[in-house]
């Protein structure tokens, strides 16, 4: 049967469908538990949270499901030039962005900005929660961390944007790999070469990674409906990870404005930009991405750029502002989104695959 794959066998889940773990506080306990209860693997992006908050998130998920679920962290959670980013550099970035703050009627943030949680501060929460799956992006955790996960019975899943990254993930002893193509919404999670040099499309990447590794391959990027799922399986994937289509559902942690954008014709026009966080990521084009695209190399590194733009109100979870100054993460397959609830989306895929089962 189509649902019997290396990944479903490994994790003890019914469906080879993984919900993408959204960062930026766009994940929700409700969506995670709904997907897991439906037989897939619900996921929660824990990147913005403190260790104590992650423990609370895990507790809340377990109150709503007794099925396997996934918590996700960023291994490399600081931009490379961050140590050299002083107040002078900060003021140069603020000068570029000042007209947008003035337009929005928002005060410019002071220097220095508050510290945000680091991977090293967060990882003990994963050990405390003991989720069935710990997934990670922007690198590979140390062998000590991976061994601790094995001891606790936590399966590990790493994200790769190239074949070389997938091989490195397998060689490290990670249990499964997400083959994430450049069509995916949100951040490009490259860790061997620069993100700009790791732009392989999902449906070119899947078979290359499937041929290169023995661990289960989860396909991500450009998958929003039954056709994308079928294509991923044909190309060698053991499961699919769906992001934007789950983000558009009522159960996700995003706002109604973001969901409206994903269902609108604006979703046809996405771009890769560093404007919103300082790291390359895919979202819907708007005035901010277009007016700043020629100077984005002069903006702040991650996470400072994201903190500055958050002050501007760029993220849907913050105070309202001009939508042309907001971030709306979206993958290239977003125009194929049709379902407003997670169950409708999952059922459409399951019923479609059941109908073509020989």
For each residue, the residues with C-beta under 8 A, 3 or more apart:
1: 4 357
2: 16 233 353 354 357
3: 8 14 15 16 353
4: 1 8 9
5: 8 9 16 216 238 239
6: 9 10 215 216 238
7: 10 11 13 16 176 216 218 238 239
8: 3 4 5 11 12 13 14 15 16 239
9: 4 5 6 12
10: 6 7 155 175 176 216
11: 7 8 41 68 132 133 155
12: 8 9 68 132
13: 7 8 16 36 39 40 41 67 68
14: 3 8 39 40
15: 3 8 38 39 40 346 350
16: 2 3 5 7 8 13 40 238 239 240
17: 35 39 40 41 229 239 240 242 346 349
18: 40 41 43 70 178 218 220 239 240 241 242
19: 31 32 35 40 41 42 43 241 242 246 342
20: 43 186 220 241 242 243 244 246 247
21: 27 43 44 45 46 70 71 72 135
22: 26 27 45 186 243 247 252 253 254 329
23: 26 27 45 47 48 72 74 186 187
24: 45 47 48 315 317 329
25: 48 253 317
26: 22 23 45 247 252 253 254 258 316 317 329
27: 21 22 23 31 32 43 44 45 46 252 253
28: 31 32 44 251 252 253
29: 32 33 44 57 60 61 64
30: 33 34 64 251
31: 19 27 28 34 35 42 246 249 251 252 253 342
32: 19 27 28 29 35 36 42 43 44 61 65 69
33: 29 30 36 37 42 61 64 65 69
34: 30 31 37 38 42 251 342 343
35: 17 19 31 32 38 40 41 42 43 246 342 346
36: 13 32 33 39 40 41 42 61 65 67 68 69
37: 33 34 42 64 65 67
38: 15 34 35 342 343 346
39: 13 14 15 17 36 67 346
40: 13 14 15 16 17 18 19 35 36 346
41: 11 13 17 18 19 35 36 68 69 70 133 239
42: 19 31 32 33 34 35 36 37 61 65 67 69 70
43: 18 19 20 21 27 32 35 69 70 71 72 133 135
44: 21 27 28 29 32 57 61 69 70 71 72
45: 21 22 23 24 26 27 48 72
46: 21 27 49 53 54 57 71 72 73 122 125
47: 23 24 72 73 74 77
48: 23 24 25 45 116 117
49: 46 53 54 57 117 122
50: 53 54 117 121 122
51: 54 55 117 121 122 124 125 128
52: 55 56 125
53: 46 49 50 56 57
54: 46 49 50 51 57 58 71 122 125 126 129
55: 51 52 58 59 125 128 129
56: 52 53 59 60
57: 29 44 46 49 53 54 60 61 71 129
58: 54 55 61 62 71 125 128 129 131
59: 55 56 62 63 129
60: 29 56 57 63 64
61: 29 32 33 36 42 44 57 58 64 65 69
62: 58 59 65 66
63: 59 60
64: 29 30 33 37 60 61
65: 32 33 36 37 42 61 62 69
66: 62
67: 13 36 37 39 42
68: 11 12 13 36 41 131 132 133
69: 32 33 36 41 42 43 44 61 65 131 132 133
70: 18 21 41 42 43 44 131 132 133 134 135 157
71: 21 43 44 46 54 57 58 126 129 131 133 134 135
72: 21 23 43 44 45 46 47 134 135 136 137
73: 46 47 77 119 122 123 126 134 136 137
74: 23 47 77 119 136 137 138
75: 119 136 137 138 139 140 141 191
76: 119 138 139 191
77: 47 73 74 118 119 138 302 303
78: 82 118 301 302 303
79: 82 278 279 301 302 303 304
80: 301
81: 84 85 301
82: 78 79 85 301 302 304
83:
84: 81 89
85: 81 82 89 90 300 301 304
86: 89 90
87: 90 91 111 112
88: 91 92
89: 84 85 86 92 93 300
90: 85 86 87 93 94 111 112 300 304
91: 87 88 94 95 111
92: 88 89 95 96 298
93: 89 90 96 97 298 299 300 304 305 308
94: 90 91 97 98 108 109 308
95: 91 92 98
96: 92 93 292 295 298 299
97: 93 94 100 101 108 308 309 312
98: 94 95 101 102 108
99: 102 103
100: 97 103 104 288 312 325
101: 97 98 104 106 107 108 311 312
102: 98 99 105
103: 99 100 322 325
104: 100 101 312 313 321 322 325
105: 102
106: 101 311 312 313 321
107: 101 311
108: 94 97 98 101 311
109: 94 113 307 308 311
110: 113
111: 87 90 91
112: 87 90
113: 109 110 304 307 308
114: 307
115:
116: 48 303 307
117: 48 49 50 51 121 122
118: 77 78 121 122
119: 73 74 75 76 77 122 123
120: 123
121: 50 51 117 118 124
122: 46 49 50 51 54 73 117 118 119 125 126
123: 73 119 120 126 127 141 145
124: 51 121 127 128
125: 46 51 52 54 55 58 122 128 129
126: 54 71 73 122 123 129 130 131 134 149 154
127: 123 124 130 148 149 152 154
128: 51 55 58 124 125
129: 54 55 57 58 59 71 125 126
130: 126 127 152 153 154
131: 58 68 69 70 71 126 134 154
132: 11 12 68 69 70 154 155
133: 11 41 43 68 69 70 71 154 155 156 157
134: 70 71 72 73 126 131 149 154 155 156 157
135: 21 43 70 71 72 156 157 158 159 178
136: 72 73 74 75 139 140 141 156 157 158 159
137: 72 73 74 75 158 159 187 189
138: 74 75 76 77 159 187 189 190 191
139: 75 76 136 191
140: 75 136 146 158 168 169 172 174 191
141: 75 123 136 145 146 156
142: 145 146
143: 146 147 172 173
144: 147 148
145: 123 141 142 148 149
146: 140 141 142 143 149 150 156 172 173 174
147: 143 144 150 151
148: 127 144 145 151 152
149: 126 127 134 145 146 152 154 155 156
150: 146 147 153 154 173
151: 147 148
152: 127 130 148 149
153: 130 150
154: 126 127 130 131 132 133 134 149 150
155: 10 11 132 133 134 149 175 176
156: 133 134 135 136 141 146 149 174 175 176
157: 70 133 134 135 136 174 175 176 177 178 218
158: 135 136 137 140 165 169 172 174 176 177 178
159: 135 136 137 138 165 177 178 180 189 220
160: 163 165 166 168 169 177 178 179 180 209
161: 165 180 181 182 188 189 190 195 198 199 200 205
162: 165 166 190 192 193 198 200 205
163: 160 166 167 205 208 209 212
164: 167 168 192 193
165: 158 159 160 161 162 168 169 190 191 192 198
166: 160 162 163 169 170 177 179 209 212 213 217
167: 163 164 170 171 212 213
168: 140 160 164 165 171 172 192
169: 140 158 160 165 166 172 174 177 213 215
170: 166 167 173 174 177 213 214 215
171: 167 168
172: 140 143 146 158 168 169
173: 143 146 150 170
174: 140 146 156 157 158 169 170 177 215
175: 10 155 156 157 215 216
176: 7 10 155 156 157 158 215 216 217 218 238
177: 157 158 159 160 166 169 170 174 209 213 215 216 217 218
178: 18 135 157 158 159 160 218 219 220 241
179: 160 166 202 205 206 209 210 217 218 219 220 237
180: 159 160 161 184 189 202 205 220 221 241
181: 161 184 200 201 202 203 204 205 206 219 220 221 222
182: 161 188 198 199 200 201 202 221 272 282
183: 201 202 221 222 282 331 332 333
184: 180 181 188 202 220 221 222 243 282 331 332
185: 243 244 247 270 282 283 329 330 331 332 334
186: 20 22 23 243 281 282 283 329 331
187: 23 137 138 277 279 280 281
188: 161 182 184 195 198 199 272 279 280 281 282
189: 137 138 159 161 180
190: 138 161 162 165 193 194 195 197 198
191: 75 76 138 139 140 165
192: 162 164 165 168 198
193: 162 164 190 197 198
194: 190 197 198
195: 161 188 190 198 199 279 280
196: 199 280
197: 190 193 194
198: 161 162 165 182 188 190 192 193 194 195
199: 161 182 188 195 196 272
200: 161 162 181 182 204 205 208
201: 181 182 183 204 205 221 222
202: 179 180 181 182 183 184 205 206 219 220 221 222 223 232
203: 181 206 222 231 232 235
204: 181 200 201 207 208
205: 161 162 163 179 180 181 200 201 202 208 209 221
206: 179 181 202 203 209 210 217 219 232 235 236 237
207: 204 210 211 235 236
208: 163 200 204 205 211 212
209: 160 163 166 177 179 205 206 212 213 217 236
210: 179 206 207 213 217 235 236 237
211: 207 208 236
212: 163 166 167 208 209
213: 166 167 169 170 177 209 210 217
214: 170
215: 6 169 170 174 175 176 177
216: 5 6 7 10 175 176 177 238 239
217: 166 176 177 179 206 209 210 213 236 237 238 239
218: 7 18 157 176 177 178 179 237 238 239 240 241
219: 178 179 181 202 206 223 232 235 237 239 240 241
220: 18 20 159 178 179 180 181 184 202 223 240 241 242 243
221: 180 181 182 183 184 201 202 205 243 331 332 333
222: 181 183 184 201 202 203 228 331 332 333
223: 202 219 220 228 229 231 232 240 241 242 245 333
224: 228 242 244 245 331 333 334 336 337
225: 228 229 245 333 336 337 338 348 349
226: 229 230 348 349 352 353
227: 230 231 336
228: 222 223 224 225 231 232 240 333 336
229: 17 223 225 226 232 233 240 349 352 353
230: 226 227 233 234 352 353 356
231: 203 223 227 228 234 235
232: 202 203 206 219 223 228 229 235 237 240
233: 2 229 230 236 237 240
234: 230 231
235: 203 206 207 210 219 231 232
236: 206 207 209 210 211 217 233
237: 179 206 210 217 218 219 232 233 240
238: 5 6 7 16 176 216 217 218
239: 5 7 8 16 17 18 41 216 217 218 219
240: 16 17 18 218 219 220 223 228 229 232 233 237
241: 18 19 20 178 180 218 219 220 223
242: 17 18 19 20 220 223 224 245 246 345
243: 20 22 184 185 186 220 221 246 247 331
244: 20 185 224 247 248 262 329 330 331 333 334 337
245: 223 224 225 242 248 249 333 334 336 337 339 345
246: 19 20 31 35 242 243 249 252 342 345
247: 20 22 26 185 243 244 252 254 258 259 262 329
248: 244 245 252 259 262 263 334 337 339 340
249: 31 245 246 252 259 339 340 341 342 344 345
250: 259 340 341
251: 28 30 31 34 341 342
252: 22 26 27 28 31 246 247 248 249 259
253: 22 25 26 27 28 31 317
254: 22 26 247 258 259 316 317
255: 258 259 316 317
256: 259 260
257: 260 261 316 323 326
258: 26 247 254 255 261 262 316 328 329
259: 247 248 249 250 252 254 255 256 262 263 340
260: 256 257 263 264
261: 257 258 264 266 267 284 323 328 330
262: 244 247 248 258 259 267 328 330 334 337
263: 248 259 260 267 337
264: 260 261 267
265: 268 335
266: 261 269 284 285 328
267: 261 262 263 264 270 284 330 334 335 337
268: 265 334 335
269: 266 284 285
270: 185 267 282 283 284 285 330 331 332 334
271: 282 283 284 285 289 290 293
272: 182 188 199 280 281 282
273: 276 280 281 282 283 289 292 293 296
274: 277 278 279 280 281 296 297 299 305
275: 288 289 292 293 296 299 305 309
276: 273 281 283 288 289 305 306 309 314 315 327
277: 187 274 281 302 303 305 306 309
278: 79 274 299 300 301 302 303 304 305 306
279: 79 187 188 195 274 302
280: 187 188 195 196 272 273 274
281: 186 187 188 272 273 274 276 277 329
282: 182 183 184 185 186 188 270 271 272 273 329 330 331 332
283: 185 186 270 271 273 276 289 327 328 329 330
284: 261 266 267 269 270 271 328 330 334
285: 266 269 270 271 289 290
286: 289 290 323 324 325 326 328
287: 290 291 324 325
288: 100 275 276 291 292 314 324 325 326
289: 271 273 275 276 283 285 286 292 293
290: 271 285 286 287 293
291: 287 288
292: 96 273 275 288 289 295 296 299
293: 271 273 275 289 290 296
294:
295: 96 292 298 299
296: 273 274 275 292 293 299
297: 274
298: 92 93 96 295
299: 93 96 274 275 278 292 295 296 305
300: 85 89 90 93 278 304 305 308
301: 78 79 80 81 82 85 278 304 305
302: 77 78 79 82 277 278 279 305 306
303: 77 78 79 116 277 278 306 307
304: 79 82 85 90 93 113 278 300 301 307 308
305: 93 274 275 276 277 278 299 300 301 302 308 309
306: 276 277 278 302 303 309 310
307: 109 113 114 116 303 304 310 311
308: 93 94 97 109 113 300 304 305 311 312
309: 97 275 276 277 305 306 312 314 315 327
310: 306 307 313 314 315 318
311: 101 106 107 108 109 307 308
312: 97 100 101 104 106 308 309 321 325
313: 104 106 310 318 319 320 321 325 326
314: 276 288 309 310 318 321 325 326 327
315: 24 276 309 310 318 326 327
316: 26 254 255 257 258 326 327 328
317: 24 25 26 253 254 255
318: 310 313 314 315
319: 313
320: 313
321: 104 106 312 313 314 325 326
322: 103 104 325 326
323: 257 261 286 326 328
324: 286 287 288
325: 100 103 104 286 287 288 312 313 314 321 322
326: 257 286 288 313 314 315 316 321 322 323
327: 276 283 309 314 315 316
328: 258 261 262 266 283 284 286 316 323
329: 22 24 26 185 186 244 247 258 281 282 283
330: 185 244 261 262 267 270 282 283 284 334
331: 183 184 185 186 221 222 224 243 244 270 282 334
332: 183 184 185 221 222 270 282
333: 183 221 222 223 224 225 228 244 245 336 337
334: 185 224 244 245 248 262 267 268 270 284 330 331 337
335: 265 267 268
336: 224 225 227 228 245 333
337: 224 225 244 245 248 262 263 267 333 334
338: 225 348
339: 245 248 249 344 345 348
340: 248 249 250 259 344
341: 249 250 251 344 345
342: 19 31 34 35 38 246 249 251 345 346
343: 34 38 346 347
344: 249 339 340 341 347 348
345: 242 245 246 249 339 341 342 348 349
346: 15 17 35 38 39 40 342 343 349 350
347: 343 344 350 351
348: 225 226 338 339 344 345 351 352
349: 17 225 226 229 345 346 352 353
350: 15 346 347 353 354
351: 347 348 354 355
352: 226 229 230 348 349 355 356
353: 2 3 226 229 230 349 350 356 357
354: 2 350 351 357
355: 351 352
356: 230 352 353
357: 1 2 353 354
358:
